[in-house]
């Protein structure tokens, strides 16, 4: 899937707790990427200290200053939260495994002028049967 997405646009990510070792070796479990001058922290959200997935995601980047957003997953629970430093904490949910959520979700993070200009969760319902 990564190779197919990369044919459309630059693609990056991190591996999750159920991914095979080959994907972990390719992507890693935590990283900082820069998109149009905006630094973003990526983690799956399942490793490190913390009682909740958002707490673990935040702690994964406690030593990184200047992140515009921390993006994570693991729980499949959509979340958009503004942090005290002005950054964003974002879980897109899941477009393929909605678990107990009312619909499938993904996040749209808009970057303009070197800043995150907006964040929203996009939802769509279960496929028609």
Beta strands, then each sheet from edge to edge (+ up, - down):
strand 1: 30-35
strand 2: 38-43
strand 3: 69-72
strand 4: 79-82
strand 5: 88-91
strand 6: 104-112
strand 7: 115-124
sheet 1: 1+ 2- 3- 5- 4+
sheet 2: 6+ 7-
end
